[in-house]
C-alpha cells in the first residue's frame, strides 16, 4: 500500500522476564507518515480479521508518530510513523490456525 514502507512480525520471547502482561504477537508497519492511513488505497484494503477468528483473538491497533531521531540512528530508517498491532490467541485450539492465516495472509489488521 502507498506509504507502507516495511512490515515486521514478531512473537514474544516467552522466557524474557518482562514487566506486565504482553500480547503474544506484534506487527510493526513502518509508515512514511500517518497520512498513509488516510489514503483511498488503505480505506479500500481488507484490514479485517476473518469473522471465524474474532471470538478467539484479542487484538489492539494503535498508531505512533515519531518524536525525533537519535543522533546515532541508522540512516536507512525513514518511517515517521508506526502502525502497531498486537494479538493474543485467547483459545489455544485456534493457535495453529491463526498462525497459518497471520503469517501467510499479508493482511493489515
Secondary structure, DSSP 8 states (H G I E B T S, - for coil): -TTEEEEEEEE--TTS--SS---SEEEEEEES-GGGGGSHHHHHS-----HHHHTTEEEEEEEEE-----TT--TT---SEEEEEEEEESSGGGHHHHHHHHHHH----
